[in-house]
């Protein structure tokens, strides 16, 4: 089972974690409430395709989205894309909505947005499963590159 792979990876990396299980959620706010965190603490793991056979994980706070010009500049490329759900599964072994850098079938370089701090909740490899971890510890064990690669999500911004 995929969640067991993610949990085993967390244990193998020696990071402290707490598992949260919840039912279906329909929004960022519902997911954050079910996990007992604020929306910005719910961190999405996005798979980005740099080129054929070259992908990255990008850790994005729940209330933010990838700022494509910033990410392209960081990677020194003119074009990036999001792989199809099938391609993301082929690379990670996780279905979209459950993807985590922990236990991915293909180890990928990780980019963590600079706004990520403190306790965060990341996908646990299965729907309704999350791991709460210390962001600094996760970033360190993954050898993640920390950079400003997101912007406030249009759907979540207040005006």
C-alpha positions in Angstrom: 0.0 0.0 0.0 1.3 3.5 -0.9 0.8 5.0 2.5 3.0 2.3 4.1 5.7 3.2 1.5 5.6 6.9 2.6 5.7 6.1 6.3 8.5 3.6 5.8 10.5 6.3 3.9 9.9 8.8 6.8 11.2 6.2 9.3 14.2 5.3 7.1 15.1 9.0 6.9 14.8 9.3 10.6 12.3 12.2 10.7 9.7 12.6 13.3 6.1 12.4 11.9 2.5 12.1 13.0 0.0 10.3 10.7 -3.4 11.9 10.2 -6.2 10.1 8.5 -9.4 11.8 7.3 -12.3 11.3 4.9 -12.9 13.1 1.6 -12.4 16.8 1.6 -13.6 19.3 -1.0 -11.4 22.3 -0.4 -8.1 23.5 1.0 -9.8 24.8 4.1 -11.6 21.5 4.7 -8.3 19.5 4.2 -6.4 21.8 6.6 -9.2 21.6 9.2 -9.2 17.8 8.9 -5.5 17.7 9.4 -5.5 20.2 12.3 -3.3 22.8 10.5 -3.7 26.2 8.9 -4.1 26.3 5.1 -0.5 27.5 4.6 0.8 24.6 6.6 -0.8 22.1 4.2 2.0 21.6 1.7 1.3 20.2 -1.8 3.9 18.1 -3.6 3.8 19.0 -7.3 5.6 17.1 -10.0 7.1 19.3 -12.6 8.5 18.1 -15.9 11.7 19.9 -16.9 12.4 17.7 -20.0 11.9 14.1 -21.1 12.9 11.9 -18.2 13.8 15.0 -16.0 11.3 15.8 -13.2 11.3 17.7 -9.9 9.2 17.8 -6.8 8.1 21.3 -5.9 6.8 21.7 -2.3 4.1 24.4 -2.4 2.1 25.8 0.6 -1.6 25.2 0.3 -2.5 28.9 -0.1 0.1 29.5 -2.8 0.8 28.3 -6.3 3.9 27.8 -8.5 5.2 31.1 -9.9 6.3 29.7 -13.3 8.7 32.5 -14.2 10.5 32.2 -10.9 10.7 28.4 -11.2 12.0 28.6 -14.8 14.6 31.1 -13.7 15.8 28.9 -10.8 16.1 25.9 -13.1 17.6 27.9 -16.0 15.0 26.7 -18.5 12.5 28.4 -20.9 9.8 25.8 -20.5 8.3 23.6 -17.8 5.2 21.6 -17.7 3.0 19.5 -15.5 3.0 15.9 -16.5 -0.3 14.0 -17.0 -1.7 12.2 -14.0 -0.5 8.9 -15.7 3.0 10.2 -16.2 3.2 11.6 -12.6 2.2 8.1 -11.4 4.8 6.4 -13.6 7.5 8.7 -12.1 6.4 8.6 -8.4 4.3 5.5 -7.9 1.6 7.7 -6.4 -1.7 8.9 -7.8 -2.3 12.6 -8.1 -3.6 14.0 -4.8 -1.5 11.6 -2.8 2.0 12.5 -4.1 4.7 12.9 -1.6 8.5 13.0 -1.9 8.6 10.3 0.7 8.9 6.9 -0.8 8.6 8.0 -4.4 9.4 5.2 -6.8 11.9 7.5 -8.5 14.0 9.8 -6.3 13.6 13.3 -7.6 15.4 16.5 -6.7 13.2 18.6 -4.4 12.5 22.3 -4.5 10.9 23.8 -1.4 9.3 27.2 -1.5 11.1 29.6 0.8 7.8 30.5 2.7 7.5 26.9 4.1 8.3 27.0 7.8 7.5 25.2 11.1 5.2 22.2 11.3 3.7 21.2 7.9 1.3 18.5 6.7 2.3 16.7 3.5 0.6 13.9 1.5 1.0 10.4 2.9 0.8 8.4 -0.2 -2.9 7.6 -0.1 -6.2 9.7 -0.2 -7.0 11.0 3.3 -3.6 10.2 4.7 -1.1 12.9 5.7 2.1 13.2 7.6 2.8 16.1 9.8 6.5 16.9 10.0 8.9 19.6 10.8 9.6 21.5 7.6 13.2 22.2 8.4 13.9 18.5 9.2 12.1 17.4 6.0 14.0 19.9 3.8 17.3 18.8 5.3 16.8 15.1 4.9 15.6 15.5 1.3 18.5 17.8 0.4 15.9 20.2 -1.0 16.7 23.5 -2.7 14.9 26.3 -0.9 13.9 29.2 -3.1 11.1 31.7 -3.7 9.1 29.8 -6.4 5.5 30.5 -5.5 3.0 33.3 -5.3 -0.2 33.8 -3.4 -3.0 31.7 -5.0 -5.6 33.8 -6.9 -8.4 31.7 -5.3 -7.1 32.3 -1.8 -6.2 35.9 -1.9 -8.3 38.4 -0.1 -9.2 41.8 -1.6 
